[in-house]
Amino acid sequence: MADAPENTSESTARDYRDTVFLPETPFPMRGGLPQKEPVILEQWGDLYGTLRAERQKQNAPLYVLHDGPPYANGDIHIGHALNKTLKDFVVRSRFLLGYDVDYVPGWDCHGLPIEWKIEEQFRAKGRRKEEVSKDEFRRACREYAGKYIDLQKDQFHRLGIVGDFANRYATMDFTSEAAIVAEFHKFKNSGQLYRGSKPVMWSPVERTALADAEIEYHDHVSPTIWVKFPVTAMSDDHPDDLLAFRSSTPSIVIWTTTPWTIPANRAISYGPEIAYGLYEVTAMEEGLEFAPWAKPGDRLILADKLAEDVFKAAKIAAWTRVYDINPSGLETAHPLAALDSGYGFSVPLLAGDHVTDDAGTGFVHTAPGHGADDFEVWKAHGHHEVPDTVDPDGAYYPGVPLFAGLKVLETEGKKTGKFGPANGAVMEKLIEAGNLLARGRLEHSYPHSWRSKAPIIFRNTPQWFIRMDQPLKSGDTLRETALNAIDATAFHPVAGKNRIRSMVEGRPDWLVSRQRAWGTPLAMFIDKQTGQPLHDPEVDARIVAAVAERGADIWFTAPDSDFLGAHDPARYEKVEDILDVWFDSGSTHAFTLDPRLPENGYTGDRPAHWPADLYLEGSDQHRGWFQSSLLEGCGTRGRAPFTAVLTHGFTLDEKGEKMSKSKGNTTDPLTIIKESGADILRLWVALVDYSDDQRIGKQILQTTVDAYRKLRNTVRYLLGALADFDEAERLPLDQMPPLERFILHRLHELDAQVRAAYAEYRFQDVVRPVLEFCAGDLSALYFDIRKDALYCDRPDALRRRAARTVMDEVFMRLTAWLSPLTPFTMEEAWTTRFPDAGTNCARVIPDTPAEWRNPAEAERWAAINTVLEVVNESLEAARREKLIGGALDAWPTVTAPASAFAPFEGLDAAEIFRTSGADLVEGETISVTVAVADHPKCARSWRRVPDVGSDPAYPDLSARDADAVRYWDQTHA
């Protein structure tokens, strides 16, 4: 039957509607999730505690997901929602698979974004940062971070995230700061820490050094200049006439995109394998709107491969190559020497492997204070003094000739982050000195701070580093230990391994010091006589104990003598730099997992294990938290603090563009939750391929809502069909009809798929097959075929009992399988049916009997479906032509080869076709002729069958329906 039967047209006929067993359930069709979910959250209470207690009673194996800490500064955004939901999928699915899951949410609290917010707050009160004590400033930062921890915690809770929020960690907790200091001391005392003066990435806007993980690249237009360095000296093996009187002294030409670094130039690097030549200009381009700086007679030394490109930039029309040049042994004057004696030093030519002839001139302007390669080649040739040219604010120091005080980058006002006047001033002086050959502009990728979004510079400054290439106690270097740990780690997706491996292979020493206020200090003392850190276990212990009791602020307020004990404070310098925040977050395993290890003396009821089973973050964390955790663990414990790493992509708008508040294309997760419910957002996460970038927007969310409706309606139908089901109805497998055996087989198949997908974190491979099962096997096939039996068979009929037995098995598995993904809806469904059975979240997936596996039945129904599709198309055509009103009006004749009918053996074809009857006739191809069933219509089931009226007591019913009504009448007398 198609739906509930209508009354007959005869006024004297009985109304049989009360005798039809229609589905009944209080579970509504509309979810009403925004109103219902908060009620469910209240009912759950301490769900995480409940789940852990349940699993510990069962002595379940422990699984540890260590939380990468979000930053505590603002409402959660869609990236937070994706990340935390994926983590919740892991936590809930591991509980579902029978594990005891340890998951402690945490927050990253130190760092510049909060520091800037507090600076703004003080400025609004008329106070500059310099006028605020470090103690007061840090206290304000701590209060700010605490406010947003509480806010985000509530928002994550509303999203349905399950974790040990009552014992959450934060990097600013006193015990956390003490643990971070203790981890730092391990590097200090092992000899891996050193102070070095070298060019580092420096943010003038933030006034601090930055590490690779704090850099992002944006397109930027830079000025480009070709600069002449006049040759002043040469070795004996050069041609005699190189410096002989000619119309022009030869010049080596360099090319750079950072004119502001010319005052810091101390050398020129060349490539030993590159072919160079001396070229003489013979003619300039004509008809130019400006006078070029080159002129006939100029002699220029260039890489042969790049000479033509240089001439084009300088508007040189013709030239002569005079002879080969070997740059070794040449010396030049600084291009600004003629304007100020401060540049009167000689500029040597240095061989460097970093020089190529792919672009530029084949020579590299070398400013050892402003470039890593420059610094290394300068040091490699025996030079030790590195000039300091630019101060922490990005301005030239007072002692820089011609340019003192000029800004490289603006750090205040509306132009903050823009390049200042330094570039222009240097180019003007090069023109005045007659040594600017050409200039232009170049759009290229330029490093910016990921926090301030402002460009950075390379600047020589004393900093603290952790060595990557010094052997540890194991004999391997930190780099080698980390690479071995990467090879021993499982990556999801596997491409993550190569990505982080290449980063670790090529990364420089770990820069761990920062020149800011809000963070964990490098809490150590330096011996002023030796310049080395103090190694004294008692001093270290006093520092750690003080920080644990009063927080890291004590380092800045307590007198040195409180820590130094018997040591003379006058001999030691207190380091007040703070640690790289990545060192903070990279140490989180040390204060969330280690303290709860039984071997470390933990006696509580919730031990953890180290290393964690999984770290899960965005793919950008290969250069961030994954890497800092890897290096921290390898440097202090000889291995990574994780055994597996899972990464997800970024969330884009519906067009695939990066979200931006200025573009107005952001999607607010809190708005989605308010309007549609958390389960809709969670289902979107489950449906996307999280390993790649995902898209979200109104249209995509509507598709998610449609998928949700299918799941909800499936569960609702099951609840209605299973009303008052009890164990006495249950039918054993050997009494099941073929259709039920097929559905049980599908459950067996899906169960294996779901378990494997959850185990491998393939959440899309859980929800998509389940959705297809609901829409195809259940709704379009099973429910439709069994609707007549459910509604109209008498309650004790084997066919009806079989259907209800199988539907019970389906319900028990659907509500379990989908519980990690849409926990609110599955909880609502479970408690609707079993209000006193406890939370659905505490269940494990029911065992699925091996005997349900039935490939032969699957094969049979695949073949039946081939015929059924043709029948359905024909019935639909007959409906369109108004030949029939519904399928029960039809009596089709199906013609097909005998092989096509073989699967129908023992089955009622009309039941499968949902028609009143059917005739199967052998023929060569499958075809269908639809005729109207030429029999009376049963007033209860609407079937047009020959036995309507065969029971005199019920003349308007079929024999089956008459039997069912008689049973009804007897039981309701």
Salt bridges, closest charged atoms under 4 A:
ASP15 OD2 - ARG17 NH2 2.79
GLU37 OE1 - ARG158 NH1 2.87
GLU54 OE1 - LYS57 NZ 3.87
ASP67 OD2 - LYS84 NZ 3.27
ASP67 OD1 - LYS87 NZ 2.54
ASP88 OD2 - ARG92 NE 2.69
ASP88 OD2 - ARG682 NH2 2.67
ASP100 OD1 - ARG52 NE 2.76
ASP102 OD2 - ARG52 NH1 3.15
ASP102 OD2 - ARG596 NH1 2.66
GLU115 OE2 - LYS129 NZ 2.52
GLU115 OE2 - ARG516 NE 3.14
GLU119 OE1 - ARG123 NH1 3.72
GLU119 OE2 - LYS129 NZ 3.35
GLU119 OE2 - ARG516 NH2 2.97
GLU130 OE1 - ARG128 NE 3.52
ASP135 OD2 - ARG139 NH1 3.12
GLU136 OE2 - ARG127 NH1 2.99
ASP164 OD2 - ARG606 NH1 3.46
ASP173 OD2 - ARG168 NH1 2.76
GLU177 OE2 - HIS110 NE2 2.92
GLU177 OE2 - ARG142 NH2 3.37
GLU183 OE2 - LYS186 NZ 2.97
GLU183 OE1 - ARG637 NH1 2.80
GLU214 OE2 - ARG451 NH1 2.73
GLU214 OE1 - ARG514 NH2 2.49
GLU216 OE2 - HIS218 NE2 2.86
GLU216 OE2 - LYS453 NZ 2.85
ASP237 OD1 - HIS238 ND1 3.44
ASP241 OD2 - ARG246 NH1 3.93
GLU280 OE1 - ARG246 NH2 2.91
ASP298 OD1 - LYS295 NZ 3.21
ASP304 OD2 - ARG321 NH2 2.96
ASP324 OD1 - ARG321 NH2 2.65
ASP357 OD1 - LYS305 NZ 3.86
ASP393 OD1 - ARG207 NH1 2.74
GLU432 OE1 - LYS429 NZ 3.36
ASP469 OD1 - ARG479 NE 2.80
ASP487 OD1 - ARG501 NE 2.95
GLU505 OE2 - ARG501 NH1 2.76
ASP527 OD2 - ARG571 NH2 2.81
ASP536 OD2 - HIS567 NE2 2.64
ASP540 OD1 - HIS185 ND1 3.80
ASP540 OD2 - LYS188 NZ 3.25
ASP553 OD1 - ARG138 NE 2.61
ASP553 OD1 - ARG142 NH2 3.34
ASP560 OD1 - LYS574 NZ 3.06
GLU573 OE2 - ARG195 NH1 3.84
GLU576 OE1 - LYS134 NZ 3.53
ASP580 OD1 - ARG514 NH2 3.37
ASP584 OD2 - HIS110 ND1 2.55
ASP594 OD2 - ARG637 NH2 2.56
ASP613 OD2 - HIS609 NE2 2.78
GLU617 OE2 - LYS87 NZ 2.56
GLU632 OE1 - HIS589 NE2 2.74
GLU632 OE1 - ARG637 NH1 3.90
GLU657 OE1 - LYS663 NZ 3.89
ASP706 OD1 - ARG709 NH1 3.10
GLU727 OE1 - ARG730 NE 2.80
GLU729 OE2 - ARG804 NH2 2.52
GLU740 OE2 - ARG786 NE 2.73
GLU749 OE2 - HIS745 NE2 3.55
GLU749 OE1 - ARG746 NH1 2.71
ASP751 OD2 - ARG755 NE 2.77
GLU760 OE1 - ARG762 NE 2.78
ASP765 OD2 - ARG762 NH1 2.64
ASP777 OD2 - ARG746 NE 2.67
ASP784 OD1 - LYS787 NZ 3.88
ASP784 OD2 - ARG914 NE 3.13
ASP788 OD2 - ARG799 NH2 3.89
ASP788 OD2 - ARG960 NH1 2.99
ASP793 OD1 - ARG799 NH2 2.84
ASP793 OD1 - ARG960 NH1 2.68
ASP796 OD1 - ARG794 NE 2.67
ASP808 OD2 - ARG730 NH2 2.77
ASP808 OD1 - ARG833 NH2 2.63
GLU809 OE2 - ARG730 NH1 3.39
GLU809 OE1 - ARG813 NH1 2.82
GLU828 OE2 - LYS36 NZ 2.79
GLU828 OE2 - ARG712 NH2 3.07
GLU857 OE2 - ARG860 NE 2.56
GLU876 OE1 - ARG879 NH2 3.21
ASP889 OD1 - ARG944 NE 3.19
GLU911 OE2 - ARG786 NH1 2.83
GLU911 OE2 - ARG799 NH1 2.56
ASP951 OD2 - ARG966 NH2 2.83
ASP961 OD1 - ARG940 NH1 2.88
ASP961 OD2 - ARG943 NH2 3.77
ASP961 OD2 - ARG960 NE 3.26
ASP963 OD1 - ARG794 NH1 3.17
ASP969 OD1 - ARG14 NH2 2.78
